[in-house]
Amino acid sequence: VHAHRNARQAAHVSGWSDGMRLRWWHGVCGLLLPVLLLKLVLSRGGLDDGSGARLRALVLSDLHDSVASVQRLRTWFEHQSLLSTIDVVLCPGDITTQPLDQAWVPAAHFEYMRRARRTLRAIAALGKPIYFVPGNHEPLALFNGSSPHSSLAVDGAHNVHGRTVLVRPGLALGGWGGSSVATEGGVTVWPRYPFDENEVGEGHRRLVSSARAQQSTLLLLSHCGPAGSGTSRVTASVPDEPCAPGVRAQTIEAGSSAMRDVLSSPEAQDWVVAAVHGHSHASGGAARLGSVELFNPGSLRFGQSIGVLDFYRSDGRGLTGQAWELREARRIYLPGGCGEGSGDVPETLGVPLNAERLWPQPNLALAQAAALGACLALAAVGIVRWTCGGRDRQGQRTGEEARHYLVVDSVGI
């Protein structure tokens, strides 16, 4: 009887130790799981935690007076419930369509200033800050930053030609308007406007130096792209009809060689995160020049295409400790464009743009609140199991020992 009782006591003691160890691990997991869950939710793509570590830009280029295209865009975005996900609007130029031979005609100047203002007001109806540069079809007044007319007197619209502005902590937006000479087989197709290549190169160098002086990553917004890139070279049979089939016999080189030289410099490779441009209607898409991302959304008027860019702050790149990177670049065809009226996003140019991928801000706040509540509940369960588990197990052991002794005494009697 005594041997049986000792064996049972040893078994109970061993079982109690295993249970305590199990409950201890339950408590540790209950404390760590909420932390990991909250970190996962806050790091999801498209989620802004309010720290200013994300920027989503809608890119509209080469509108050429098409207010109807802007209104169609607004209707589509509202229907998709995506407008609330956009932070800023970038316009790389050609808001209006002033003929190059009328650039110095006073009557034409006032007429196309009026047209540009009307188109810009249509964009301002989206309710987002607008940053734009003048294209090669804009009045000369838009290239003069000191002119009171350079912003077209539209609330929320900012002409960034020749200057840099901070759009996020550590992220500077620099602008340069106009275009370079475009050639086809060595023959000039479109003339420069209004700067020569020396002025273009000097202007871009100043932008890079300005961003570096601010210890900020530079997002470059220009009308013309760098020479030699697929986003600047025109291969379409009809330059203004990107949807038309066919390839032209000789490629039109519409980019700037001076801009390419600046972006290829070590300084620009370290500080420029992306160069966003327009000008070449049929050359929309993405490319790279070394470490610099290149993006051309195509023409909103002629191709019904737009761009959506996601920038995220990424500690650990460059010297700023607050560097930024372009994580996703999407080119989207609106209904009636080259996407055959579907409004779908080409899979090859990034993750599809849809309501699940781009949550509206109210849904983000709700998701964060739900995740925080779940984390607190899990933490409470973990603490209770950790602190109370041993006491409960000790009580269970005492009761089992009492029953054991009762059985032994019964046998003894």
N, C-alpha and C positions, 0 to 999 in steps of 0.2 A: 504493500500500500504506500509506504513512504517513498519507494523508488518511483512508482507511478506518479505520485504527487510532485516529486522533484522534476520529473521529465515534463509534466504539464506546465509547471511554473517556468521552466527554461524556454519552452515553446512560446508561452505568452510574452515573456520578456523580449525574445527575438522578434516576434510579430509586431510588438509595439515599436521597436526601433525601426523596422522597415516602413511602417506607416508614418512615423514622424519624418523620415527622410522623404517619402513621397509627398507629404503635405508641405514640406519645406520647398521642394521644387515647384509645387503648385503655386506657392506664394511668390517665388521669384518670377515665374512666368507671368503671373497676374500683374506684377509691377512693370515688367519689361514690355509686354505686349502692347499696352496703351501707348507707350512712347513710340514704338515702331509703327503702329497704325497711324498715329497722328503725323509722323514724318512722311509716311507714304502718301497720305491724302494731300498734304501741303506741297508735295513735290510733283504732283501730276501735271502733265503737259496742259497748258491753257489755264492753269490755276494761278490767280494773283492773290498773294496774301496781304496786299496793301503796303508792302515794303518798297514799292517802286522798282522791283527787280524784273519787270517784264514790260514789253512794249509791243503792241500789235498795231501794225500800220496797214491801212488800206491805200493802195497805189492806183491813181487814176492819171493816165497820160494821154496826150494828143487828143483832147476832146474836140478841138476845132469848132467851137460854137455850138456843140450839140447839147443843148439843154434837155432835149428829149431823152438822150442816153442817160443823163444823170438822174432824171426822174424815174426812168425804167430801173436803174440800179437801186434807187432808194426803195421802190416798191418791192423789188425782189428781196432785198436785205430784210425789210420789215416782215415780209411773208415768211422768211426763213428764221425769224427771230434772232438775227445775228448782228444787228446794228449795235446793240449794247456791248458787244465784245470788242468793238474797235476803239482804239485809244486816240489815234491821229490819222489824218489824211495827208498823203504826200502826192504832189502834182509836179511831175518833171517837165512841164512846159507845154507849149502850143495849146493854150487855153482858147485862143481865138485863131483867126486865119488871115492875118494881114499879108497881102502879097509883098514879096521882097522888094519889088520895084517901087512900092509906095511908102517905104519906111520913112522917107523924109518929106512926105506930102502932109501939110498940116491938117487938111480936111480928113484924110485917111487916118491920121493919128487919133483924132478925137472919136471918130466912128469906131475904130477897133478897140480903143480904151473902153468905150461904152459896151461893146460886145463882150469883152473880156470880163468886165464887171458883172454883167448879167449871168454869165456862165459860172463865175466864182460864187455868186450869191446862191445859185442853185446847189452848188456843192456845200455851201455853208448851212443849207437847210438840213443837212445830215446831223448837225449839232455837234460836230467834232472840230478841234483845232486843225487848221489847214496850213501846211507849209508848202510853198511853191517856188519855182524858178521860172523865168521867162524863157520861151523857146525861140526858134528862128522865125516865128510868125507873130511875135508880140511887138507892140510899139516900143520905141527906144526908151521912153520914160521909165519903163519897168526895169531897165538896167542901171538906173541911177538911184542908188540907195538913199541919197540925201533928198530926193524929190518927194514932195508930199503926196504925189500920185502913185508912188511905187507899190503901195499895198492895195490900190484900187478902192480904198475906203470901204472895205468889206469887213465887218466885225468877225473876229476870229481867224482872219486870213493874214499870213505872214510871208512876205517876200524875203527869202533867205539868200538871194544872189549876192555873192561876194562876202558872206559873213557866216559865222557859226553861232548857234544858239543851243543851250542845254535843254534837251527834251526829257532827260532822266538824269539822276545823279551819275556822273561818270560817262554819259553818252551825249556827245555833241553832234548836231546836225549841221553840215556845211553845204552851201549851195553854189552852183555856177550855171548860168544860163547861156543861151546861144548855141551855135553849131559851127562845125569846121567844114572845110571844103569836102564835098563828096565826089568821088571819081569812079568812073567805069572804064576799065581798060586804059587808064591814064588820062582820060578826058573828063573835064569837070561836068558834073551833072547838076549839083546844087552848090551855089556859092556859100562862102562863110558868112556868118552874121552874128554879132557885129565885130567879133574879135579875131585877130590873127593867132597863129599857133604860139607865138612868144607870149602873148597876153594870156592865152588859155593856160599855158604851163605855169606862168608866174602866179596866176590866180589860184590854181590848185595847190601849189606849194604853200601859199599863204594859209589856205584852209587847213592843211595838214599840220603846219607849224602852230597854228592857233589852237587846234585840238590838243596837241602835245603840251603846249604851255599850260593848258587847263588840266593836264593829266587826265584826259578823257579820250575814250575810244571815239573815232570819227565815223559817222554814217554820212556818206557823200550822196547828195541829190543833185543831179545834173540833167540837162536836156540831151546832150550828146554823150555817147558812150566812148570807151577806148577803142582805138583802131585795132583790127585783127581779131576781135572777139565775135563769137557767133551772135551776140545780142546787138551788134552794130552792123554787121555785113548783111546786105540784102540779096537774097538768092531768088526771091519770088518773081514770077514773070510780070506781075503788076505790083509795084511797090505799095500802092494804097489799097490793095485788095488781098490781104493775107490769106483769105480762104480760097482764092483762085488757084487752080492746079497749074502745074508747069514750073520749070526752072529756067531762069534767064541764062543766056549764053555766057555772059560775063558778070561777075559779082560786083555790086556797087559797094564800095568801101565808104561808109558814112561816119566812121569813128574818127576820133582825134588822136594823132600820134603823140602830141605833147601830153595829153591826159594819160596815155598809156605809159609814157616815160616816167611820169610822176608816180603813178600807182605801182610801177615796178621798182621804185627806189626802196632801199632798206627801211627808211623812216615810214613810208606809207604802208609797207608790208607789215610793220609792227603795230601801226595805230589805226588803220582803216579796216573796219569790219565788213563793209559792203559799199558798193557803188550802184545806186539805183538811177536809171535813166530811161529815156523814151526815144523820140525822134525817128527811129527806124520802125515803121508801123508793122512790117511783115517779119520782124526779127525777134519777136517776143520769146522769152524763155529765160533760162538761167545758165551761167557759165562761171568760170573762175579765171583769175589772173594771179597766179601764185596763191597766196593765202587770202586774197580779196575776193569776196563773192560779188558777182555781177548779176543784175536782174533788170529785165525790160518787160513790163507787163503787156506791151503791145498797145494798140490804139483803141480807146473806148469807142470812138465814133466809127472807125472803119472795121474793127474786128470784134466789137462788143466784148473786149477782154479787159480784165482788171487783175490786180495782184494783191495778195495778203501775205505780209511778212511778220514773223514772230521773232523778236529779239529777247534774249535773256541775259541777265548779268551772270558772269561766270568768273568767280575768283580763281586766280591761278594762271591767267594768261596775261602776258605783257608786264608792264612795270607799274600799272596803276593800282592793282589790288582791287579794282572795281571794273574790270574789263567786261565787254559785252560780246555776244556771239549771235549770229543768225542761225537759228535752229531749223526753221521751216520756211520755205518759200513756195507759194502756190500761185499758179496762174489759172484764172477761172473765166470761162466763157458764159456770158449771160444768155438767157433765152433769146434766140434770134441771131446769135453769133456763130463762130466756127464750130461750136460744140453741138451743132444741129438743133439748137433750140432747147436743149435739155437742162442747161444751167449746171451741168455736172463739172467736176474738177478732174482734169487728166491725172490718172494715178501716177504717171511717170514723173510728175512735177511736185509730188509731195502727198501728204496725208489728205484725203478728201475733206473738204470744208463742209461740215454739217452741224446740226444743232447738238448732237451728242458730243462732238469733238470740241465745239466752242460753246461752252455753257454760258448763258446770260449771267450777269453778276448776282442777281437775287438768288439764283439756284446755287451759285458758289457759296454764298453766305449760309444758305440752308444746309448744304453738305458739310461745311466746316462745323456748324453748330451740332449736327447729328453725330459727326465723328468725335467731337469733343465730349459729348454726353456719353457715348459708348466707351470712350477711354476712361472717363471718371468712374463709370460703373464697374469696368474691369479692374481698375486700381482698387476700388473699395472691396471687391470680392477677394482680391489677392491679399490685401492687408488683413481682412477678417480671417481668412483661412490660415494665414501665417501665424497670427497672434493667438488665435483661439484653437487651432488644430491640436496642439500638444495637450491643452487642458481637457479637450473633449476625449482625446485618446486615452489620457490617464484615467478619466472616469469610466471609460469602457473597460479598461483593464481591471480596475477594482471590482466592477460588477461581475466580470467573467471569473475572477479568482474566487469570489464569494460562492458562485454557483459550483465551481470546481471543488471547493472544500466541502460543500454540502453533499456532493456525490461521493466523495471519498469517505466522509463520516458515515454515510448510509451504508456503504460497502463494509466499512469496519464494524458497524453495529450488526 
